Amino acid sequence: MDYQIILEDIKPTVDEKQHINNVSSKIMDFLQETCDELEIPGKVSLVGSVAKNTALKGKSDIDIFIAFPLTTDIQYLKDTGLELAHKCCDEFNTTPQHHFASHPYVTTDIEGCEVDIVPCYEINNGDELKSAVDRTILHTRYVKANLTASQEDEVLLLKRFMAMTGTYGSEFKVGGFAGYLCELLIIKYGNFENTLKAAIKWKYGHVIDLKNYNTSKNFKDPLIVIDPTDKNRNVAAALRLDKLAEFIQSARNYLFSNNKKDYFYPIKRDLTKDNVLNKFKDRNSDFIAVRFDIPDIPLDTLHPQLRKTCQAIERKLNNEEFNVFKADYWSDEVNNCVILLEMASSTLNDVKVNKGPKIFINKACENFAKKYGRENCYVQDDFLVHTQKREFNNASDLISHIFTLQHINLIKVGKNLKNNIINTFEFIELSQINLEFLDDFINPGQYIVR
């Protein structure tokens, strides 16, 4: 496979690189000069994919860290970091947006570039870590020292392949591979194709330990990649099992494909409403769609709570003998969330079996028979049971019952979502839901094969 054509499409252009370098240099110069003038003990560094020359075209976000000595008071670090970021925004006439990781940082747009300005502690190794972001400067140094110029292109190929197969991005919404993890994989395996060939042989709990720290026994994750800059961290900790599995199958499909080039470009699909809705109609399933307002909280807080809520309602329905074939959620990340349930059965008969103790447990059986009436009990396999009227024989009625102030605690809902669910939830039609989400729901394997 000749990857030069692909690289021409995914590498930043000369003009893009020059613009990014100019903007980042101006910001860094301003911040460092401000630190020096105000006698602030901060050292300004460019980190991330731009610094490592592993940014994809159009994805060249600028990450600038201000490192303070380890003796710096944490509150001083937070306050001074924000003060410097605000001075920078004033200098370039932009609006700061506050975000929160280990501590507050600022995101802004400067001359068309998304810029993060993050305070951190200056550390020399992982043992000195005070906050999670402190490692980032070490990550940049390690990759720049160990990734060759030709391997930078291999990282771009791997990132692009993952992006097009739905497995790139460590944010909770995706649960895939982080950029730093991609760089370590190329350092380990040499190039893009070798990484795929190695990945199809991985087993659950596969270990990559570039520095031979031998700390993998401390982790139980699907993939364990010991951070070369911190022996006590698994770089792949945020990688979900399903995304690891999708990457492995994508790699397998790619290596045996005659259409390798297609894996580096978006899939082609017909997203007209009639086409998508007809696919749902052909399933002959019952679909339940619930919409509610979302709160204004960080996305890395929002998505775990949405996933938790979706899984909780699916689990409750299954426990009540409704059969959920598939469940997923979608959010516009501004106002709305939709939980979509595909039901193998959404209505039940009016009676259910209440299973009691095993017949060999004398005292428990006596108590069960006394509670429900000896004449109403019978034996099913080796359990004492009785038949009782079902409270809900329609899945939508059960959901309406649960999503109330009195009963919301029947399931484990994300804590920031409760009030919104209770006060704003409604059942909606499939035609009211985002078409891309619906198409992904109905065609879950379309990204991993071409």
Solvent accessible surface area in square Angstrom, and as a share of the most:
residue,aa,sasa,rsa
1,M,101,0.45
2,D,96,0.50
3,Y,35,0.13
4,Q,102,0.45
5,I,94,0.48
6,I,1,0.00
7,L,10,0.05
8,E,116,0.52
9,D,69,0.36
10,I,3,0.01
11,K,66,0.28
12,P,17,0.11
13,T,67,0.39
14,V,121,0.69
15,D,106,0.55
16,E,39,0.17
17,K,68,0.29
18,Q,104,0.46
19,H,75,0.33
20,I,13,0.06
21,N,80,0.41
22,N,79,0.40
23,V,1,0.01
24,S,3,0.02
25,S,56,0.36
26,K,91,0.38
27,I,0,0.00
28,M,46,0.21
29,D,81,0.42
30,F,44,0.18
31,L,0,0.00
32,Q,56,0.25
33,E,99,0.44
34,T,13,0.08
35,C,0,0.00
36,D,92,0.48
37,E,138,0.62
38,L,89,0.44
39,E,154,0.69
40,I,18,0.09
41,P,65,0.41
42,G,4,0.04
43,K,119,0.50
44,V,20,0.11
45,S,32,0.20
46,L,42,0.21
47,V,2,0.01
48,G,12,0.12
49,S,28,0.18
50,V,22,0.13
51,A,18,0.14
52,K,18,0.08
53,N,63,0.33
54,T,0,0.00
55,A,9,0.07
56,L,17,0.08
57,K,78,0.33
58,G,61,0.59
59,K,135,0.57
60,S,12,0.07
61,D,64,0.33
62,I,0,0.00
63,D,35,0.18
64,I,0,0.00
65,F,14,0.06
66,I,0,0.00
67,A,2,0.02
68,F,0,0.00
69,P,49,0.31
70,L,54,0.27
71,T,131,0.76
72,T,17,0.10
73,D,89,0.46
74,I,77,0.39
75,Q,95,0.42
76,Y,90,0.34
77,L,0,0.00
78,K,52,0.22
79,D,77,0.40
80,T,7,0.04
81,G,1,0.01
82,L,35,0.17
83,E,82,0.37
84,L,0,0.00
85,A,1,0.00
86,H,66,0.29
87,K,72,0.31
88,C,0,0.00
89,C,1,0.01
90,D,112,0.58
91,E,100,0.45
92,F,45,0.19
93,N,139,0.71
94,T,30,0.18
95,T,103,0.60
96,P,39,0.24
97,Q,109,0.48
98,H,103,0.46
99,H,78,0.35
100,F,129,0.54
101,A,50,0.39
102,S,41,0.27
103,H,3,0.01
104,P,25,0.16
105,Y,43,0.16
106,V,0,0.00
107,T,16,0.09
108,T,6,0.03
109,D,83,0.43
110,I,1,0.00
111,E,88,0.39
112,G,68,0.66
113,C,7,0.04
114,E,88,0.39
115,V,0,0.00
116,D,32,0.16
117,I,1,0.00
118,V,9,0.05
119,P,1,0.00
120,C,0,0.00
121,Y,5,0.02
122,E,54,0.24
123,I,5,0.03
124,N,115,0.59
125,N,67,0.34
126,G,10,0.09
127,D,108,0.56
128,E,57,0.26
129,L,55,0.28
130,K,111,0.47
131,S,15,0.10
132,A,62,0.48
133,V,22,0.12
134,D,1,0.01
135,R,31,0.11
136,T,35,0.20
137,I,14,0.07
138,L,12,0.06
139,H,19,0.09
140,T,8,0.05
141,R,123,0.45
142,Y,32,0.12
143,V,1,0.00
144,K,124,0.53
145,A,84,0.65
146,N,63,0.32
147,L,15,0.07
148,T,76,0.44
149,A,82,0.63
150,S,80,0.52
151,Q,27,0.12
152,E,35,0.16
153,D,35,0.18
154,E,40,0.18
155,V,0,0.00
156,L,5,0.02
157,L,1,0.01
158,L,0,0.00
159,K,5,0.02
160,R,51,0.19
161,F,0,0.00
162,M,0,0.00
163,A,38,0.30
164,M,34,0.15
165,T,1,0.00
166,G,26,0.25
167,T,0,0.00
168,Y,62,0.23
169,G,10,0.09
170,S,44,0.29
171,E,82,0.37
172,F,73,0.30
173,K,105,0.44
174,V,34,0.19
175,G,2,0.02
176,G,1,0.01
177,F,0,0.00
178,A,23,0.18
179,G,21,0.20
180,Y,20,0.08
181,L,1,0.01
182,C,0,0.00
183,E,1,0.01
184,L,0,0.00
185,L,0,0.00
186,I,0,0.00
187,I,33,0.17
188,K,95,0.40
189,Y,41,0.16
190,G,29,0.28
191,N,51,0.26
192,F,0,0.00
193,E,44,0.20
194,N,64,0.33
195,T,0,0.00
196,L,0,0.00
197,K,98,0.42
198,A,20,0.16
199,A,0,0.00
200,I,44,0.22
201,K,154,0.65
202,W,16,0.06
203,K,159,0.67
204,Y,141,0.54
205,G,23,0.22
206,H,59,0.26
207,V,61,0.35
208,I,2,0.01
209,D,29,0.15
210,L,44,0.22
211,K,102,0.43
212,N,115,0.59
213,Y,72,0.27
214,N,115,0.59
215,T,15,0.08
216,S,29,0.19
217,K,154,0.65
218,N,92,0.47
219,F,35,0.15
220,K,171,0.73
221,D,37,0.19
222,P,18,0.12
223,L,1,0.01
224,I,8,0.04
225,V,0,0.00
226,I,1,0.00
227,D,0,0.00
228,P,4,0.02
229,T,19,0.11
230,D,8,0.04
231,K,74,0.31
232,N,89,0.46
233,R,64,0.23
234,N,4,0.02
235,V,10,0.06
236,A,1,0.01
237,A,63,0.49
238,A,56,0.43
239,L,7,0.03
240,R,53,0.19
241,L,97,0.48
242,D,64,0.33
243,K,29,0.12
244,L,6,0.03
245,A,52,0.40
246,E,51,0.23
247,F,0,0.00
248,I,25,0.13
249,Q,62,0.28
250,S,0,0.00
251,A,0,0.00
252,R,89,0.32
253,N,31,0.16
254,Y,0,0.00
255,L,36,0.18
256,F,161,0.67
257,S,17,0.11
258,N,151,0.78
259,N,76,0.39
260,K,45,0.19
261,K,96,0.41
262,D,70,0.36
263,Y,0,0.00
264,F,0,0.00
265,Y,52,0.20
266,P,91,0.57
267,I,31,0.16
268,K,202,0.86
269,R,68,0.25
270,D,75,0.39
271,L,56,0.28
272,T,80,0.46
273,K,98,0.42
274,D,108,0.56
275,N,43,0.22
276,V,0,0.00
277,L,39,0.20
278,N,74,0.38
279,K,65,0.28
280,F,4,0.02
281,K,153,0.65
282,D,119,0.62
283,R,85,0.31
284,N,144,0.74
285,S,35,0.23
286,D,74,0.38
287,F,42,0.17
288,I,13,0.07
289,A,5,0.04
290,V,2,0.01
291,R,43,0.16
292,F,0,0.00
293,D,48,0.25
294,I,14,0.07
295,P,27,0.17
296,D,151,0.78
297,I,37,0.19
298,P,82,0.52
299,L,81,0.40
300,D,93,0.48
301,T,52,0.30
302,L,2,0.01
303,H,4,0.02
304,P,40,0.25
305,Q,18,0.08
306,L,1,0.00
307,R,55,0.20
308,K,91,0.39
309,T,0,0.00
310,C,6,0.04
311,Q,86,0.38
312,A,3,0.03
313,I,3,0.01
314,E,47,0.21
315,R,124,0.45
316,K,39,0.16
317,L,0,0.00
318,N,63,0.32
319,N,107,0.55
320,E,52,0.23
321,E,88,0.39
322,F,3,0.01
323,N,77,0.40
324,V,12,0.07
325,F,130,0.54
326,K,50,0.21
327,A,22,0.17
328,D,51,0.26
329,Y,21,0.08
330,W,60,0.21
331,S,11,0.07
332,D,51,0.26
333,E,51,0.23
334,V,108,0.62
335,N,85,0.44
336,N,43,0.22
337,C,0,0.00
338,V,4,0.02
339,I,2,0.01
340,L,0,0.00
341,L,0,0.00
342,E,1,0.01
343,M,2,0.01
344,A,66,0.51
345,S,37,0.24
346,S,13,0.08
347,T,87,0.51
348,L,38,0.19
349,N,91,0.47
350,D,71,0.37
351,V,70,0.40
352,K,52,0.22
353,V,55,0.32
354,N,34,0.17
355,K,122,0.52
356,G,15,0.14
357,P,28,0.18
358,K,85,0.36
359,I,66,0.34
360,F,160,0.67
361,I,92,0.47
362,N,116,0.59
363,K,144,0.61
364,A,35,0.27
365,C,14,0.08
366,E,75,0.33
367,N,79,0.41
368,F,23,0.10
369,A,5,0.04
370,K,173,0.73
371,K,151,0.64
372,Y,59,0.23
373,G,18,0.18
374,R,153,0.56
375,E,144,0.64
376,N,77,0.39
377,C,23,0.14
378,Y,92,0.35
379,V,84,0.48
380,Q,75,0.33
381,D,132,0.68
382,D,43,0.22
383,F,49,0.20
384,L,19,0.09
385,V,0,0.00
386,H,14,0.06
387,T,62,0.36
388,Q,60,0.27
389,K,152,0.64
390,R,21,0.08
391,E,135,0.60
392,F,44,0.18
393,N,59,0.30
394,N,47,0.24
395,A,0,0.00
396,S,35,0.22
397,D,75,0.39
398,L,7,0.03
399,I,1,0.00
400,S,41,0.27
401,H,45,0.20
402,I,0,0.00
403,F,3,0.01
404,T,42,0.24
405,L,129,0.64
406,Q,141,0.63
407,H,61,0.27
408,I,6,0.03
409,N,117,0.60
410,L,88,0.44
411,I,13,0.07
412,K,144,0.61
413,V,7,0.04
414,G,1,0.01
415,K,162,0.69
416,N,58,0.30
417,L,0,0.00
418,K,64,0.27
419,N,103,0.53
420,N,33,0.17
421,I,0,0.00
422,I,37,0.19
423,N,117,0.60
424,T,39,0.23
425,F,46,0.19
426,E,80,0.36
427,F,84,0.35
428,I,19,0.10
429,E,119,0.53
430,L,35,0.18
431,S,48,0.31
432,Q,116,0.51
433,I,7,0.03
434,N,59,0.30
435,L,44,0.22
436,E,90,0.40
437,F,16,0.07
438,L,0,0.00
439,D,0,0.00
440,D,46,0.24
441,F,3,0.01
442,I,12,0.06
443,N,43,0.22
444,P,94,0.59
445,G,34,0.33
446,Q,38,0.17
447,Y,58,0.22
448,I,31,0.16
449,V,78,0.45
450,R,62,0.22
